[in-house]
Amino acid sequence: MNTILKSLDDLCRPRLLIRAARFGMQEYRRGAHLKRHLGYGPLPQSGVALRRLIEIESEVNDQRQNDNASYSASYHVELLIAMMGEAQILRASTATQPEAVM
């Protein structure tokens, strides 16, 4: 899980997109938001969801960089919000798990 979170820390996106996503993250609701990006059905665990969101966001970011006409800034921000929300959930869950005793 640390590699997923590390890859998020290394992302370089325009400041305006990140600021909008941070603002929107306050209203992040996993059940409602993830279904828009991952489809309907049972929600995956945060680590799995985050990996998939990273893949989708990478494709959307490629559209942005290539000036693709199908690029949507609002959809990109929604993806970043979901990624930040899932990362927050993942960090909280790993922080509360007790370490294995040998």
Buried (B, 14 or more C-beta within 10 A) or exposed (E): BEEBBEEBEEEEEEEEBBEBBEEBBEEBEBEEBBEEBBEEEEEBEBBEBBBBBBEBBEEBBEBBEEEEEEBEEEBBBBBBBBBBBBBEBBBEEEEEEEEEEE
